[in-house]
Amino acid sequence: MHDQVDHGAVPQSLNRLAAQATTHCLTGCAIGEIAGLVVATQLGWSNAASIVLATVLAFFFGYSLTLQPLLASGLALGSALAIAFAADSLSITVMEIVDNLTVIAVPGAMDAGITDALFWVTLVVGLVIAWFAAFPVNRWLIARGQGHARAMAHHQH
């Protein structure tokens, strides 16, 4: 049985929607992670402060990418925020846990500077692993009409 989700007039594969939602989430996380780690590294902050800043910015950019089309569709800010939080919170949380654990687990990665290949390779590998960890979460949520299914219902086509 091939799971289909009715998304407007054209049913789409549940796996395809979950992949799109996961990639969308990864984009916000990656922007926040890179910005946070680059800023914290340049400022010489501790590893813990670097992780906190990168995580806060990952949530900020993740939610922001979901908010933009919701607001463009005419939704009020309060409603858009509620949908963005419902759509992204679990996915971003899974991504951030997996990505941060990956970076922490790689010897020397937290101490590598932004000009070191280890910094970038570890960050990219962590984000790729995070995508695969968040995919089943997003698939499960969308199959139940939650997560990005709630946000997609408000997007303009």
N, C-alpha and C positions, 0 to 999 in steps of 0.2 A: 504494500500500500504506500503510495506516495503522498505525503502530507502536503496539502495546499492551504494557503491562507488567502481569503478574498480581500484583496487590497484595491479597493475601487472597483473598476470594471474588469480588471484582469487578475485572475488568481495567480499567486506566485508561490513558488516552492518555499516551504518553511525553512529549509536549510539556506536558501538564497537570502531570505529576509534576515535570518539570524546572522549570516555572514556580513550582510550590509550593516546591520546594527552593530556588530562587533567591530567592524572596520571603522565605523563612525565614532564609536566610543574610543577605539585605539588612537584615532587621530587627535582627539582632545587630550587624551592621556599623554601621548607622545609630545605634543606641544608643551604641556605643562611640565612634564618630566625634564625635557631638554632645557627649557627656560629656567626651571628651578635649580637644576644641577649646575648649569653653566653659571648662573648668578652666584649661587652659594660657593661654588669652587673658586670663582674669581675673587670673591670677598673673603676667602679663607675660612669659611664657616666650618664648624664641626660636622662630622658625618651625620649625627642625629639631626642637626639643624638643616642640613642639606636634604635629608629624606623628608622632613616635615614640610619644607618649602616646596619641594617637587611634588609632593602628594597634594598639598593644598592647591597648587596651580593646576595639577591634573584634573582635580574636581572642578575647579573654576572654568577651565577651558572645555572640559567635557560637557558641563551643563550649558555653557555659552553656545556651543555648537548646536545643541538641541533647542535652546531658547530662540535662536534667530528665526528659523522657519515658523515656529509657533507664533511668535510675535508678528511676523510678516503675514500670517494667515488671519490676523485681526483679533487673536486671543488676548485677553487682558493679562497684564503682567503677573498677577497673583495666580491665575489659572495656568498660565504658561509655566511658571515656576513649579507649581504642584505636579504638572505633567512631566517636566524635565527631571525633577527629583525622583519621581516614580519610575521613569524610563531608564535613568542612568545610574542610580545609586548602587544597586547590586553589582552591575557590570563593572563600573569604575572601581568599586571596592575590591572585587576579585582581581582585576588587572593590577591594581596598586600593590596588593599583597604579594602576588606572584612576581611582579617586576622587582619590587624592593627586596624580596627574599633572594631572587636571582643575583641581583647586584651585590647583596651582602655576602652571599655564598661564594662568589668568585674571589679568590685571594688577590688582594691588591687593588680590586676594582674601586673600592670606596676611597682609596688614597690616590688614584690616578688623576692626573690633571686633564683638562679639556683638550690638550694637544697630544695626549697619549692615545694610541690605538685601543688599548685595553678599556679605556673609559667608554669609547663609542661602540666597540664590539659588544661589550657586556650590556650596555644600554639597549642596543638593537636586539640582541639575543633575548634579553629579559622581556622586551615588548612583544617579540614574536611568541614566546612561551605564554605570555599573558593573554595574547589573542586566542590561543588554543584553549586556555583555561576558561576564558569568558564566553566562548562560542556556545557550549552546552547550556550555560546559564541564560544567555539571550534566547536561545532556541526554546528552552523550557518556558521562559516568560512569555514569549510571543505566542506560543502554542496555547497559552491560557488567556490570551488577550491582554496581557500585561506588558511591562517593559516598553520597548520601542513600538509595540503595536498601538499603545495609547498615543504616542507622539505622532506616528504615521497617520493616524486617523484625522489629524488636524492639518497635515501638510497640504499646500495647494498643488494642484496638478496642472 
